[in-house]
Amino acid sequence: MDTSRTHLYTELTKAKQLGQKKMAVLIDPDKMRLGKLDQIIEFSGLENFMDTPVKRYSSGMYVRLGFAVAAHVEAEVLLVDEVLAVGDAEFRRKCAERMDELRRSGTTLILVSHNMHQIRRLCERTLLLVKGKARFLGDTDAAITMYEKLVHFSVDDRDGAPPQSGEGSETISLTEVVLDGYGAQPLSELRHDEELAIRINYHARQTIAEPIVKVALVRADGTRCAVGVSAYQPGLAWTFAGSGSVLARFGPVQLTAGRYFAEVRIVDSTDSMVLASAQSGWFYVDDPAFGHETERGYFVPNVSWSHVPENGEPDGV
């Protein structure tokens, strides 16, 4: 049964919808017992609108009523389409708990949603659709990971260049900025807990004493999420002459999920003049959270948790 297509007569009140001749809702009466009507009313949370014609319901109220009816029908298959996007937190919680109950009772549940938390909680297998075509069918965690990559690292611009181009000077130019993974293999994606090594190849036409190298990790929306500066490491006193390379290691990278590029600048020893700049290609970072979430910060810290129950010993590190 499709909860989005549970038909309700808009001219009738909710009470009449559920009460007249067993039900005015167009479902199989044999699958609905009158004893469930009170449960439907209570579940929907619309008790105060029993005498209001359904045509005056908001879209959210309509969906609440439709799901309440469908969730109490003894159906073999229940298709739930974005119902968890409406209502307050209490109603969404009740929906999730009811779907858990139906699943345990043997009902086949098909959840159509963009809510990654609910998909992970309720679904063992997931079908990922892209522009109406099946892209992936299998393990839910793998499907969510692929979805997040598509959101932040679309196939259309995977090979495109970052928004800025590099610049050199008469003194020095950057010939290449390469993202290295383990074993110095070029990479385009990594986990938040893996090391990111950025190799910067240069050609200095003149000798440059004590240059400063700055590497910024920039998110696709332009946010500079982290900056590494060679001058912050004590004891570095480089001299650039001819061709060479600099290796900057961010280990682990600890960025939240998303698409990034590395922006490199070479400045003089006084940190007052940019001598050269360049950007890497795009790379994608995956983390335990979900890339679509907001307010998740810029990086994934290493956090240790412990629990101290009342009158008990600490549990955890």
C-alpha positions in Angstrom: 0.0 0.0 0.0 1.3 3.5 -1.0 0.9 6.0 1.9 1.1 8.9 -0.5 -2.0 7.5 -2.4 -4.2 6.8 0.5 -7.4 8.4 -0.8 -9.5 10.7 1.4 -12.8 12.3 0.4 -12.0 16.0 0.8 -15.6 17.1 1.4 -16.0 14.8 4.5 -14.7 15.5 8.0 -12.1 13.2 9.5 -14.7 11.7 11.8 -17.0 10.8 8.8 -14.0 9.6 6.8 -13.2 7.0 9.4 -16.7 6.3 10.7 -19.3 6.1 7.9 -20.0 2.6 6.7 -16.9 1.2 8.3 -14.6 3.7 6.4 -14.9 6.2 3.6 -11.2 5.7 3.0 -10.7 3.7 -0.2 -8.9 0.7 1.1 -9.9 -2.9 1.4 -12.4 -3.1 4.4 -11.4 -6.7 5.1 -7.9 -5.4 6.0 -9.2 -2.8 8.4 -10.9 -3.6 11.7 -13.2 -1.0 13.3 -11.2 -1.4 16.6 -8.3 0.3 14.9 -10.1 3.6 14.2 -9.3 5.0 17.6 -5.7 4.0 17.1 -5.6 5.9 13.8 -7.1 9.0 15.3 -4.7 9.0 18.2 -1.7 8.2 16.0 -2.4 11.1 13.6 -2.5 13.6 16.4 -5.4 15.4 14.8 -8.0 14.8 17.4 -8.9 18.5 17.6 -9.7 18.5 13.8 -12.2 15.6 13.7 -15.0 17.8 12.5 -13.0 19.8 10.0 -13.5 18.9 6.3 -10.3 17.3 5.0 -10.2 19.8 2.1 -9.2 22.4 4.7 -6.3 20.4 6.0 -2.8 21.5 5.2 -0.6 19.2 3.1 1.2 18.1 6.3 -2.0 17.3 8.1 -3.2 15.3 5.0 0.0 13.3 5.0 -0.3 12.6 8.7 -3.8 11.3 8.3 -2.8 9.3 5.2 0.1 7.6 6.9 -1.9 6.9 10.1 -4.5 5.1 8.0 -2.0 3.2 5.9 0.2 2.2 8.9 -2.8 0.5 10.6 -3.8 -1.6 7.6 -2.7 -5.2 7.5 -0.8 -4.8 4.3 1.8 -7.1 2.9 3.8 -4.3 1.3 3.9 -0.7 2.6 5.4 2.0 0.4 6.3 5.1 2.4 7.2 8.2 0.4 8.9 11.0 2.4 6.3 10.9 5.2 9.1 11.5 7.7 9.6 14.9 6.2 6.4 16.3 7.7 5.1 16.8 11.2 6.9 17.6 14.4 9.6 15.5 16.0 7.1 13.5 18.1 5.1 12.5 15.0 8.3 11.5 13.1 9.3 9.4 16.0 6.0 7.6 16.1 6.2 7.0 12.3 9.7 5.4 12.7 8.6 3.2 15.6 5.5 2.1 13.7 7.5 1.2 10.7 9.8 -0.8 13.0 6.8 -2.7 14.3 5.5 -3.4 10.8 8.9 -4.7 9.7 9.1 -7.0 12.7 5.6 -8.3 12.0 6.6 -9.4 8.5 5.4 -6.4 6.4 7.7 -5.5 3.5 8.6 -1.9 3.9 9.7 0.3 0.9 10.9 3.7 2.2 11.4 6.5 -0.4 13.4 9.2 1.3 16.4 11.6 1.3 16.7 11.2 5.1 19.9 9.2 5.5 19.4 8.6 9.2 16.1 7.0 8.7 17.3 4.9 5.7 20.2 3.6 7.7 17.9 2.8 10.7 15.1 1.1 8.8 16.6 -0.4 5.7 19.0 -3.3 5.2 19.2 -2.9 1.4 18.9 0.3 -0.6 18.3 1.2 -4.2 19.9 4.4 -5.3 18.2 6.2 -8.2 19.9 8.9 -10.2 17.7 10.8 -12.7 15.2 7.9 -12.6 17.8 5.2 -13.3 19.1 2.6 -10.9 22.7 3.4 -10.0 23.2 1.0 -7.1 21.4 -1.8 -5.3 22.8 -3.4 -2.2 24.1 -2.8 1.3 22.6 0.4 2.8 25.9 1.8 4.1 27.5 1.4 0.7 24.5 3.1 -1.0 24.6 6.1 1.4 28.3 6.5 0.8 27.7 6.6 -3.0 24.8 9.0 -2.5 27.0 11.4 -0.5 29.7 11.3 -3.1 27.2 12.1 -5.8 25.9 15.1 -3.8 29.3 16.6 -3.2 31.4 15.2 -6.0 29.2 14.9 -9.1 30.3 12.8 -12.0 29.7 15.8 -14.3 32.5 17.9 -12.7 34.7 15.2 -11.2 37.3 15.9 -13.9 36.8 19.7 -14.0 39.3 22.1 -12.6 38.8 24.1 -9.4 37.6 27.6 -9.7 41.0 29.3 -9.9 44.0 29.0 -12.0 47.7 29.1 -10.9 50.0 32.1 -11.3 53.8 32.3 -11.4 56.3 35.1 -11.5 59.7 35.8 -13.0 61.2 34.2 -9.9 59.3 30.9 -9.6 56.4 28.9 -10.9 54.6 25.9 -9.6 54.6 23.1 -12.3 52.2 20.7 -10.5 50.2 20.1 -7.4 49.6 16.4 -6.8 47.5 14.6 -4.2 49.4 11.5 -3.0 47.9 8.7 -1.0 49.7 5.8 0.6 52.6 4.7 -1.5 52.7 8.0 -3.3 49.8 6.9 -5.5 47.7 9.8 -6.9 44.3 9.9 -5.3 40.9 11.5 -5.7 39.2 10.4 -2.5 40.1 9.4 1.0 38.6 8.8 4.4 38.7 11.5 7.1 41.1 9.4 9.1 43.6 8.8 6.3 46.7 10.9 5.6 46.6 13.5 2.8 50.0 14.2 1.2 50.3 17.1 -1.2 53.3 17.2 -3.4 54.2 20.6 -4.8 56.6 20.7 -7.8 58.3 24.0 -8.6 60.8 25.5 -10.9 62.8 28.5 -9.5 64.4 30.7 -12.0 66.3 32.6 -9.3 67.6 31.5 -5.9 64.9 32.1 -3.2 66.1 32.1 0.4 63.7 30.9 3.1 60.5 30.9 1.1 57.3 30.2 3.0 54.8 27.6 1.6 51.1 27.8 2.5 48.6 25.1 1.7 44.9 25.7 2.2 42.3 22.9 2.0 39.3 24.6 0.4 35.8 23.2 0.3 33.7 23.3 -2.9 31.7 26.3 -1.5 34.9 28.3 -1.1 35.3 27.8 2.6 39.0 27.6 3.7 38.7 24.7 6.2 42.4 24.3 7.1 45.7 26.0 6.3 49.2 24.6 6.8 52.1 27.0 6.8 55.7 25.8 6.6 57.0 28.7 8.7 55.1 27.3 11.7 57.5 24.3 11.8 60.6 25.2 13.7 64.0 24.7 12.0 62.9 24.9 8.4 65.3 27.1 6.4 64.8 26.1 2.7 66.5 27.5 -0.4 64.7 27.0 -3.7 67.0 26.9 -6.8 66.1 25.2 -10.1 63.5 22.4 -9.9 62.4 20.6 -6.8 59.3 19.6 -4.8 57.8 20.2 -1.3 55.7 17.6 0.4 53.0 18.7 2.9 51.4 16.0 4.9 48.0 16.4 6.6 47.8 13.3 8.7 45.1 12.4 9.3 43.2 15.0 7.2 40.1 15.0 9.6 37.8 17.0 7.3 34.1 16.4 7.2 32.5 14.8 4.1 32.7 16.9 1.0 34.6 17.9 -2.1 37.8 19.9 -1.7 40.9 21.2 -3.5 44.3 22.3 -2.2 45.3 25.9 -2.8 49.1 26.4 -2.7 51.0 29.7 -2.3 54.7 30.4 -2.2 55.5 33.7 -0.5 58.8 35.4 0.3 60.6 35.2 3.7 58.8 38.3 5.0 55.3 36.9 4.2 54.5 40.0 2.3 54.6 39.0 -1.4 53.1 36.0 -3.2 55.6 34.6 -5.6 53.5 31.8 -7.1 50.2 30.0 -6.6 48.4 27.0 -7.9 45.6 24.5 -7.2 45.2 20.8 -7.1 42.4 18.9 -8.7 39.3 18.0 -6.7 39.3 15.3 -4.1 36.5 13.9 -2.0 36.6 13.1 1.8 34.3 10.6 3.4 33.5 10.7 7.2 31.2 8.8 9.6 28.6 11.7 9.4 26.5 12.6 6.4 27.6 15.1 3.9 24.1 16.6 3.5 24.0 17.6 7.1 24.5 21.2 8.1 26.1 22.5 11.3 28.6 19.7 11.2 31.7 21.9 11.4 34.8 21.7 9.3 36.7 18.8 10.7 36.3 15.5 12.5 38.1 15.6 15.8 39.5 12.6 17.6 37.2 12.5 20.7 37.3 10.0 23.6 34.1 9.4 25.4 33.3 8.0 28.9 30.2 7.4 30.9 29.9 7.8 34.7 26.7 6.3 35.9 25.3 7.4 39.3 27.2 5.7 42.1 29.2 3.7 39.5 32.6 3.5 38.0 33.5 5.3 34.8 32.8 3.3 31.7 35.0 4.1 28.7 38.3 5.9 28.2 
